[in-house]
């Protein structure tokens, strides 16, 4: 009997114990539940644990979501830009791709204007070489710089000049005793000494032959004598001699005066200074062309055939 009662009591105690065991497991499950769902905990320790673990921070979800700038990535695709300014900003986004790599944050605030400036900048970059490369304007500014830089040696030529001078085009000059060349006192340098020292002289044939002998040539029937590298009119040798110019003419390449003048006319004609006939006469039109060339190239305006002018033309 006692054994039976003991078994019943043991069984009852076991049943009671079994019935009381599940509730603690449910409480433990409830306690474990909040960390899994990360629900706000009433206890301070539960809140502190997520902070120490740093899981929300490491996941980075709150940070990425909170970054309004992160939407800037979408700006590269143009979606946010189109949402803000469908017309202008969208266009800027297209141009902004090249700008995005170099754009400053400040400039990013104005993608439209910056994009336009960048586009215009490309045009300016290409325009500068074009403008700088305009040889036309630079050449014009240099004036007759063509002649100054022409420097290419010009070989002397023989020109068939008229046998008789055109006096209507180049009227004859009259003899003036002791005449000096006007303005020659202002032409500095030894190469202009012949012009400064010149004064016209009248002598007969005997005197000219005795002083210059074989250094006398005839041009249109008028005698010229050679002295110190220049041809001069031999006034008085022939009383009716025709001279279109009374003064020195540089003796270029041992050519007679008419051929020297013809070569100068040809050189000036090629450079656009002389537009008349190559006739070997140092008349008003030819002298005006020479003066224009000299003035454009910073030479003394002798309006005559001198050594510095021929050097500038590339003839010597």
C-alpha positions in Angstrom: 0.0 0.0 0.0 2.8 2.3 1.0 4.6 1.5 -2.2 1.5 2.3 -4.3 1.1 5.6 -2.5 4.7 6.5 -3.0 4.5 5.7 -6.7 1.4 7.9 -7.0 3.1 10.8 -5.2 6.2 10.4 -7.4 4.1 10.3 -10.5 2.2 13.4 -9.3 5.3 15.2 -8.5 6.8 14.3 -11.9 3.6 15.5 -13.6 3.6 18.7 -11.7 7.2 19.3 -12.5 6.6 18.6 -16.1 3.7 20.9 -16.2 5.7 23.7 -14.5 8.8 23.4 -16.8 7.4 24.9 -20.1 6.6 28.4 -18.8 10.2 29.3 -18.1 11.1 28.3 -21.7 8.5 30.7 -23.1 9.8 33.5 -21.0 13.3 32.8 -22.3 12.0 32.8 -25.8 10.3 36.1 -25.1 13.5 37.5 -23.8 15.5 36.3 -26.8 12.8 37.7 -29.2 13.7 41.4 -29.0 17.3 41.2 -30.1 16.3 39.3 -33.2 13.8 42.0 -34.2 15.8 44.8 -32.8 12.7 46.2 -31.1 13.2 49.0 -28.6 14.0 47.4 -25.2 12.7 48.7 -21.9 16.0 47.8 -20.3 19.1 50.0 -20.8 21.3 47.0 -21.2 19.4 45.8 -24.2 19.8 49.2 -25.9 23.4 49.4 -25.1 24.2 46.1 -26.7 23.3 47.2 -30.2 25.4 50.3 -29.7 28.4 48.2 -28.7 27.9 45.7 -31.4 27.6 48.4 -34.0 25.6 46.2 -36.3 23.3 49.1 -37.5 26.4 51.2 -38.2 28.3 48.4 -40.0 25.3 47.5 -42.1 25.4 51.1 -43.4 21.8 51.1 -44.4 20.9 54.1 -42.3 24.0 56.0 -43.5 23.3 55.3 -47.2 19.7 56.1 -46.9 20.4 59.3 -44.9 22.9 60.6 -47.6 21.0 63.0 -49.7 24.3 63.5 -51.5 24.2 59.8 -52.4 21.4 60.7 -54.7 24.1 62.6 -56.6 25.0 59.3 -58.2 21.6 59.3 -59.7 22.5 62.8 -60.9 25.1 61.3 -63.1 22.3 59.3 -64.8 20.3 62.5 -64.9 17.2 61.2 -63.1 17.3 63.6 -60.1 18.4 66.4 -62.4 15.5 65.7 -64.7 13.1 65.6 -61.8 14.3 69.1 -60.6 14.7 70.8 -64.0 13.6 68.5 -66.8 14.8 70.8 -69.6 18.0 72.7 -68.7 19.4 70.4 -66.0 18.9 67.3 -68.1 21.0 68.9 -70.8 23.6 69.9 -68.3 23.9 66.3 -67.1 24.9 65.2 -70.5 27.6 67.8 -70.8 28.4 67.4 -67.1 29.8 63.9 -67.6 33.1 65.4 -68.8 32.8 68.1 -66.1 32.0 65.6 -63.4 35.6 64.5 -63.1 36.9 68.0 -62.7 33.9 69.9 -61.4 34.1 71.5 -58.0 31.3 71.1 -55.5 30.5 74.7 -55.9 30.2 74.4 -59.7 28.0 71.3 -59.3 25.4 73.6 -57.9 25.0 75.2 -61.3 25.3 72.3 -63.8 23.4 74.2 -66.5 25.6 77.3 -66.6 28.8 75.4 -66.1 27.9 72.9 -68.8 27.3 75.7 -71.2 30.5 77.4 -70.3 32.4 74.2 -70.8 30.9 73.8 -74.2 31.8 77.4 -75.1 35.3 76.9 -73.7 35.9 74.1 -76.3 34.9 76.5 -79.0 37.2 79.1 -77.7 40.1 76.7 -77.3 39.8 75.8 -81.0 39.2 79.4 -82.0 42.4 80.8 -80.4 44.7 78.9 -82.7 42.6 80.0 -85.7 42.7 83.6 -84.6 46.4 83.4 -83.7 47.1 81.6 -86.8 45.7 84.3 -89.1 48.7 85.1 -91.2 46.7 87.6 -93.2 46.2 90.1 -90.4 49.7 89.6 -89.0 51.2 90.0 -92.5 49.2 93.2 -93.0 50.4 94.6 -89.7 53.9 93.9 -90.8 53.1 95.9 -93.9 55.7 95.3 -96.4 57.3 92.8 -94.1 57.1 90.6 -97.1 59.9 92.6 -98.7 61.9 92.8 -95.5 61.7 89.0 -95.0 61.7 88.2 -98.7 65.5 88.2 -98.5 65.7 85.6 -101.2 68.5 86.5 -103.6 67.2 87.9 -106.9 69.4 87.1 -109.8 70.0 90.0 -112.2 68.1 89.9 -115.5 68.5 91.6 -118.8 65.3 93.5 -119.9 64.5 94.7 -123.3 63.8 98.3 -122.6 62.4 100.8 -125.1 65.1 102.5 -127.3 63.5 105.9 -126.8 62.2 107.2 -123.5 58.6 108.1 -122.9 59.0 111.7 -122.0 55.3 112.0 -121.2 55.7 109.4 -118.5 59.1 110.6 -117.4 59.7 114.2 -118.3 63.3 115.3 -118.6 64.9 117.2 -115.7 66.9 120.3 -116.2 70.5 121.0 -115.2 70.9 123.1 -112.0 74.5 124.1 -111.3 75.7 122.7 -107.9 72.3 121.1 -107.2 72.1 119.1 -104.0 69.7 116.3 -103.3 66.9 117.6 -101.0 66.8 115.9 -97.6 70.0 114.0 -98.1 71.5 115.7 -95.0 69.1 113.6 -92.9 70.2 110.3 -94.3 72.7 108.9 -91.9 75.3 106.3 -92.6 78.2 105.8 -95.0 75.9 104.0 -97.5 74.1 107.4 -98.1 77.4 109.4 -98.4 77.0 109.5 -102.3 73.7 111.3 -101.9 74.9 113.7 -99.3 78.0 114.6 -101.3 76.4 114.9 -104.7 76.3 118.2 -106.5 75.7 118.5 -110.3 78.6 119.4 -112.5 78.8 120.6 -116.2 81.9 119.6 -118.2 82.7 118.9 -121.9 83.6 115.6 -123.4 87.3 116.1 -123.0 87.0 116.7 -119.3 84.8 113.7 -118.7 87.1 111.4 -120.7 90.2 112.6 -119.0 88.7 111.9 -115.6 86.7 108.8 -116.1 87.9 107.3 -119.4 86.2 104.0 -120.0 83.8 104.3 -117.1 81.3 106.1 -119.2 78.2 104.4 -120.7 75.2 105.7 -122.6 71.6 105.3 -121.7 69.0 106.6 -124.2 71.8 108.6 -125.7 72.8 110.3 -122.5 76.2 109.7 -120.9 76.6 108.4 -117.3 80.0 108.0 -115.5 80.8 105.5 -112.8 82.4 106.7 -109.5 82.7 104.8 -106.2 80.0 102.3 -107.0 77.4 104.8 -108.3 76.3 106.0 -111.8 76.0 109.8 -112.2 74.7 111.9 -115.1 77.6 113.5 -117.1 76.1 116.9 -117.6 77.7 118.8 -120.5 79.0 115.8 -122.4 76.1 116.1 -124.7 74.2 119.3 -124.4 70.9 117.7 -125.6 71.2 114.6 -123.4 68.0 113.4 -121.7 68.0 112.6 -118.0 64.9 111.5 -116.1 66.7 111.9 -112.8 69.6 114.0 -111.6 71.3 112.0 -108.9 73.3 108.8 -108.0 72.1 105.4 -109.1 73.7 102.4 -107.4 75.8 100.3 -109.8 74.2 96.9 -109.3 76.1 93.9 -110.5 78.1 96.0 -113.1 74.9 96.6 -115.0 74.3 99.9 -116.9 71.9 102.4 -115.3 68.9 101.4 -117.4 69.2 97.7 -116.6 69.7 98.5 -112.9 66.5 100.5 -112.9 64.7 97.8 -114.9 65.7 95.1 -112.3 64.5 97.3 -109.5 61.2 97.9 -111.3 60.7 94.2 -111.7 61.4 93.4 -108.0 59.0 96.1 -106.9 56.4 94.9 -109.4 56.6 91.4 -107.9 55.9 92.8 -104.4 53.0 95.0 -105.5 54.7 98.4 -105.2 55.2 99.2 -108.9 52.4 98.8 -111.5 54.0 100.5 -114.5 56.0 99.4 -117.4 59.5 98.1 -117.0 61.2 100.7 -119.1 64.5 101.4 -117.3 63.5 105.0 -116.5 63.8 106.5 -113.0 60.7 108.6 -113.6 58.1 109.9 -111.1 56.1 106.7 -111.0 59.1 104.5 -110.4 60.5 106.9 -107.7 57.2 107.0 -105.9 57.1 103.1 -105.8 60.7 103.1 -104.4 59.7 105.7 -101.8 56.7 103.6 -100.7 58.8 100.5 -100.4 61.5 102.4 -98.4 58.9 103.9 -96.1 57.3 100.6 -95.4 60.6 98.9 -94.6 62.1 101.7 -92.4 64.6 102.8 -94.9 65.7 106.4 -95.7 63.3 107.7 -98.3 65.7 108.6 -101.1 63.2 107.7 -103.8 66.2 106.5 -105.7 68.2 103.3 -106.3 70.5 103.1 -103.3 72.4 100.2 -101.8 70.3 99.6 -98.7 67.1 99.4 -100.8 68.7 96.8 -103.1 69.9 94.8 -100.1 66.4 94.9 -98.6 65.0 93.7 -102.0 67.4 90.8 -102.0 69.2 92.0 -105.0 72.7 92.3 -103.4 
